């Protein structure tokens, strides 16, 4: 990212909280995070007590002998659910602003983390985990996020996360009317699936796509792919999460707005 138009790698993963053998999953998750080498990664279902973000940061420090450092930004669910889990964004770029938005329904929230790009300007990254039931509720939550994005600035923007909505759903169609799916922009379609992974033993069917990275008109997408999809070589059911993640490499189409 040392020149204008430099590329930024963004990633997203539903971390599956601290259940399903988290202590065994954590090294696998972090190893793939380091191999992917994103500038920014958004996490969903992140446990608040004990602090799962700290747990991940400690493993990053251990595996890299303190050579890699991510700044952690966390936003937890509303009400008593905030003691259980929420969202987190980890960034190797300087964080210049952060905010959160209550989405209503199932105590859901979204977060916005604004990072500064080395060549100038900023990138706004929105991280969300929409309701798991009722498409109408998810669509309303997506509409709130879109209104929030439109009200902040004309900066380059990314929306990522576990949206609990399948391609062609009302929620995804609403978002696609204003934003572009990074994976679809590169490949012409969404991936075959992002859930389930081998971590979910006994799962049947072809799976579904629930996870996305969307970008606005100020960003060009160079690459997009499924990530965090490796399993432990000694255990075919040990995956980083019950979701696969996604990553996208983007750059600015237009010069960054003054900030």
C-alpha angles and dihedrals in degrees: 000000000000097000138049110282090025117168124255124199116216126187140182134196137169098226095203093230117255097309129102097047099316095176089057093041096049099074090047092050093048094046090055090045090056093045090051090048098199123184089218132016126186119208129196131195089032114170116237102195110062092026106246093187090060089048091055092046091052091052090049089052092048096048094046098036088240094305094120124055129183124192109228124220117182135188119182130204121270124262122008090333086074088076089060111043150328143150134313136189122198119198137185088190121081112273111224101172142006136187140166137214129204110228100192122231123068089014090279124169139182127213134209121205118183115205129190118237118222092233092052137277129056141269121217114213118194118197122194144169109194128206117291095220137044115034090217090060092049091049091051090049091050090050090053090052092049091051089049091051092049093049098054109059147303092264125132106277138197125192115195140162149082102316095176087222129116126225110277093027121130090253095053093043090053092052092044091057089066105021138036125239107235094215093048091046090058102033104025092242143039119274119274090259146333095196141086114026126187087270088079100071117208095019113153136196132045096295131235142253111243102148127078148171114210126185134193129233095277093068133075117207115221101171139003130178147152111275139185087041101131122110126210109272091226097047122039091199097051109098130157091255144339086264128060113228131228133223134192134187113215140170137191117275094193130031111279114268116252111269 
